[in-house]
Amino acid sequence: MRMRIRWILLFLGLMLIPGGASAQTDVAPVIFTGPLSHIPYDGPGVYVAFQMLYMKTNRPLGAQQIATRGWYDLDGSVTGTVGGYVGSKEEALTTNMVRGPGNYQPGWDFRLGYKFQNNITVEIGWRHLVQAEYSAVASLIPPTFNSGIQFENTFLSAPVSNFTNDWAGAPQNIPGISGASTYGIFNAASIMKIDFTQRYDIYEINARLPIWQTANHRSYGLLGPRITWIWDRFRWKSVDTDAAGDSGPFNQATYSNTISNRMYGIHAGFGNDWFLGSTPIGGFAFNLDVEGGLYLNLVKARAAWERGDRGVGASRGRRFSSLVPGAELRAGFKWYPWEAISIEVAYDIQTYFNTIASHEPVDFNMGSVDPQYDAQFFRWFYGLRIGIGFVF
């Protein structure tokens, strides 16, 4: 019994020895204890970050009238004047209808990087905004409900010229009215729709170079190559119906104007991190990055007419080039709930100057297919970033 009590007292005594005493024993360091754990965390290693984007941009369109209420009397059989107009000529479709206040586009920013022993980090990144589309439709009933005495305002027309008989449309649109009077898919149509689509991507390699660091603040430089892609498309569809209200692919046509700004260049800037302090739920910091860029913009533009059956069309491609300066500002807060994880909420503003756009995207002369292209002084993207990063 005494021997048993001695062993118990000895065991309790060993348990009560201060931690410093046990430090005399050599213990092998733990190299890896999980997918987000290595020693030390401020040393070299791989990291990955994923951020959800919620951003908004402008639409580089002017105020071009597309269609009006009524039709062109091409043979003069109704008005007595060849090319006279029947109807109120009230504006039915304009590019203003697909400008509006705009919508926020969701997207992501994915980054994979490596931190070296000298605290230099190199990462590859892909930023993408989900495609945004804005549309407007004009059909039989005008917003004013003024259909006209002979329902002439239920029809839609646009001043399209220089087209062949392939684009004649329905043989007769209106009972009792000559088919020659309403000749053309874009004359005396029943439905017209316009839409504007935007896409945005950035592919980059980014190096972060340490400049100065204290216990609660660090400053660093940013540098790397970048490819920025801004893609816009304006599209207009016309549906021509016969006297019975029927239509088919031969009586439908689409016009599109697509512009692809592909910018190749370099970005550079600086950033700062201020550590705000530790709390029971983790550490907090404020981050501010400022960058500028210069890009060679190689632009591809294509305007095209296409009949509904895709059996006939007319198109023209154009190429442009320009130098595009850019700038970006990111500011936000970071939360470090654990040493391997960081959560960020930030606001991001990105700007580009001298990109190419088409403020009046439609060339109504089918014989030339040559819409106007302009230098867009200011293109911007702004919105929120919410993301998480992991150190491996």
Long-range contacts (C-beta under 8 A, 24 or more apart in sequence): 35-392, 36-338, 36-340, 36-341, 36-390, 36-391, 36-392, 37-340, 38-391, 38-392, 41-339, 41-340, 41-391, 43-115, 43-117, 44-114, 44-115, 44-116, 44-117, 45-114, 45-115, 45-391, 45-392, 46-112, 46-113, 46-114, 46-115, 46-391, 46-392, 47-112, 47-113, 47-114, 47-115, 47-121, 47-123, 47-389, 47-390, 47-391, 47-392, 48-111, 48-112, 48-113, 48-389, 48-390, 48-392, 49-109, 49-110, 49-111, 49-113, 49-342, 49-387, 49-388, 49-389, 49-390, 50-108, 50-109, 50-110, 50-111, 50-387, 50-388, 50-389, 51-108, 51-109, 51-110, 51-344, 51-385, 51-386, 51-387, 51-388, 52-106, 52-107, 52-108, 52-385, 52-386, 52-387, 53-105, 53-106, 53-107, 53-108, 53-109, 53-127, 53-129, 53-348, 53-383, 53-384, 53-385, 54-104, 54-105, 54-106, 54-107, 54-383, 54-384, 54-386, 55-104, 55-105, 55-107, 55-129, 55-348, 55-381, 55-382, 55-383, 55-384, 56-102, 56-103, 56-104, 56-105, 56-381, 56-382, 56-383, 57-102, 57-105, 57-129, 57-132, 57-198, 57-200, 57-379, 57-380, 57-381, 57-382, 58-102, 58-378, 58-379, 58-380, 59-98, 59-99, 59-102, 59-134, 59-196, 59-198, 59-232, 60-232, 60-355, 60-357, 60-358, 60-359, 60-376, 60-379, 61-95, 61-96, 61-98, 61-99, 61-196, 61-234, 61-357, 61-358, 61-359, 61-361, 62-95, 62-359, 62-360, 63-94, 63-95, 63-96, 64-94, 64-95, 64-359, 64-360, 64-361, 64-362, 65-91, 65-93, 65-94, 66-92, 66-93, 66-94, 66-95, 66-158, 66-192, 66-194, 66-236, 66-362, 67-91, 67-92, 67-93, 67-138, 67-156, 67-157, 67-158, 67-186, 67-189, 67-192, 68-92, 68-156, 68-157, 68-158, 69-142, 69-148, 69-152, 69-153, 69-154, 69-155, 69-156, 70-148, 70-152, 70-153, 70-155, 70-157, 71-152, 71-155, 71-157, 71-173, 71-181, 71-182, 71-187, 71-188, 72-157, 72-159, 72-187, 73-181, 74-180, 74-181, 74-182, 74-183, 74-184, 74-187, 75-178, 75-180, 75-181, 75-183, 76-181, 77-177, 77-178, 77-180, 77-181, 78-177, 78-181, 86-152, 87-148, 87-152, 87-153, 87-155, 87-157, 88-142, 88-146, 88-148, 88-152, 88-153, 90-142, 90-144, 90-146, 90-153, 92-138, 92-142, 92-156, 92-192, 93-136, 93-138, 93-156, 93-192, 93-194, 93-236, 95-194, 95-196, 95-234, 95-360, 95-361, 97-136, 97-194, 98-134, 98-135, 98-136, 98-194, 98-195, 98-196, 98-234, 99-134, 99-196, 100-134, 102-132, 102-134, 103-132, 103-134, 104-383, 105-129, 105-130, 105-131, 105-132, 105-198, 105-200, 106-130, 107-200, 109-385, 109-387, 111-206, 111-389, 113-206, 118-210, 119-210, 120-207, 120-208, 120-209, 120-210, 121-207, 121-208, 122-205, 122-206, 122-207, 122-208, 123-205, 123-206, 123-208, 124-204, 124-205, 124-206, 125-202, 125-203, 125-204, 125-205, 125-206, 126-201, 126-202, 126-203, 127-200, 127-201, 127-202, 127-204, 128-200, 128-201, 128-202, 129-199, 129-200, 129-201, 129-381, 131-197, 131-198, 131-199, 132-197, 132-198, 133-195, 133-196, 133-197, 133-198, 134-195, 134-196, 134-197, 135-193, 135-194, 135-195, 135-196, 136-193, 136-194, 136-195, 137-191, 137-192, 137-193, 138-191, 138-192, 138-193, 139-190, 139-191, 139-192, 140-190, 154-190, 155-182, 155-188, 155-189, 155-190, 156-188, 156-189, 156-190, 156-191, 156-192, 156-238, 157-186, 157-187, 157-188, 157-189, 158-186, 158-187, 158-192, 158-238, 158-364, 159-364, 160-184, 160-186, 160-187, 160-364, 160-366, 161-364, 161-365, 161-366, 161-367, 162-365, 162-366, 162-367, 162-368, 163-305, 163-366, 163-367, 164-312, 166-307, 166-311, 166-312, 167-253, 167-305, 167-307, 167-312, 167-366, 169-240, 169-251, 170-240, 170-241, 170-242, 170-243, 170-247, 170-251, 171-242, 172-242, 172-243, 173-240, 173-241, 173-242, 173-243, 174-243, 175-243, 184-240, 185-238, 185-240, 185-251, 185-252, 185-253, 185-307, 186-238, 186-240, 186-253, 187-240, 188-240, 189-238, 189-239, 189-240, 189-241, 190-239, 190-240, 190-241, 190-245, 190-247, 191-238, 191-239, 191-241, 192-236, 192-237, 192-238, 192-239, 193-236, 193-237, 194-234, 194-235, 194-236, 194-237, 195-234, 195-235, 196-232, 196-233, 196-234, 196-235, 197-231, 197-232, 197-233, 197-235, 198-230, 198-231, 198-232, 199-229, 199-230, 199-231, 200-229, 200-230, 200-231, 200-381, 201-228, 201-229, 202-226, 202-227, 202-228, 202-229, 203-227, 203-229, 204-267, 206-267, 208-271, 211-270, 215-275, 216-274, 216-275, 217-272, 217-273, 217-274, 217-275, 218-272, 218-273, 219-270, 219-271, 219-272, 220-270, 220-271, 220-272, 220-273, 221-268, 221-269, 221-270, 221-271, 222-267, 222-268, 222-269, 222-270, 222-271, 222-289, 222-291, 223-266, 223-267, 223-268, 224-266, 224-267, 224-268, 225-264, 225-265, 225-266, 225-267, 226-263, 226-264, 226-265, 226-266, 226-267, 226-293, 226-295, 227-262, 227-263, 227-264, 228-261, 228-262, 228-263, 228-265, 228-295, 228-326, 228-352, 229-260, 229-261, 229-262, 229-263, 230-260, 230-261, 230-263, 230-352, 230-355, 230-379, 231-258, 231-259, 231-260, 231-261, 232-258, 232-259, 232-261, 232-357, 232-358, 233-257, 233-258, 233-259, 234-258, 234-358, 234-361, 234-362, 236-362, 248-308, 249-307, 249-308, 249-309, 249-310, 250-307, 250-308, 250-309, 251-308, 252-307, 252-308, 253-305, 253-306, 253-307, 253-308, 254-305, 254-306, 254-308, 255-303, 255-304, 255-305, 255-306, 255-362, 256-302, 256-303, 256-304, 256-306, 257-301, 257-302, 257-303, 257-304, 257-358, 257-361, 257-362, 257-371, 258-301, 258-302, 258-303, 259-299, 259-300, 259-301, 259-356, 259-357, 259-358, 259-373, 260-299, 260-300, 260-301, 261-297, 261-299, 261-324, 261-355, 261-356, 262-297, 262-298, 262-299, 262-300, 263-295, 263-296, 263-297, 263-298, 263-324, 263-326, 263-352, 263-355, 264-295, 264-296, 264-298, 265-293, 265-294, 265-295, 265-296, 265-324, 265-326, 266-293, 266-294, 267-291, 267-292, 267-293, 267-326, 267-328, 268-292, 268-293, 269-328, 273-334, 281-337, 282-335, 282-336, 282-337, 282-338, 283-335, 283-336, 284-333, 284-334, 284-335, 284-336, 285-333, 285-334, 285-336, 286-331, 286-332, 286-333, 286-334, 287-330, 287-331, 287-332, 287-333, 287-334, 287-344, 287-346, 288-330, 288-331, 289-328, 289-329, 289-330, 289-331, 290-327, 290-328, 290-329, 291-327, 291-328, 291-329, 292-325, 292-326, 292-327, 292-328, 293-325, 293-326, 293-327, 293-328, 294-323, 294-324, 294-325, 294-326, 295-323, 295-324, 295-325, 295-326, 295-352, 296-321, 296-323, 296-324, 297-321, 297-322, 297-323, 297-324, 297-354, 297-355, 297-356, 299-356, 301-356, 301-358, 301-373, 303-361, 303-363, 303-369, 303-370, 303-371, 304-369, 305-366, 305-369, 314-366, 314-369, 315-369, 316-368, 316-369, 316-370, 318-373, 320-356, 320-373, 322-354, 322-355, 322-356, 322-375, 323-354, 324-352, 324-353, 324-354, 324-355, 325-352, 325-353, 325-354, 326-350, 326-351, 326-352, 326-353, 327-351, 330-385, 332-385, 339-391, 340-390, 340-391, 340-392, 341-388, 341-389, 341-390, 341-391, 342-388, 342-389, 343-387, 343-388, 343-389, 344-385, 344-386, 344-387, 344-388, 344-389, 345-384, 345-385, 345-386, 346-384, 346-385, 346-386, 347-382, 347-383, 347-384, 347-385, 348-381, 348-382, 348-383, 348-384, 348-385, 349-380, 349-381, 349-382, 350-380, 350-381, 350-382, 351-378, 351-379, 351-380, 351-381, 352-378, 352-379, 352-380, 353-377, 353-378, 353-379, 355-379
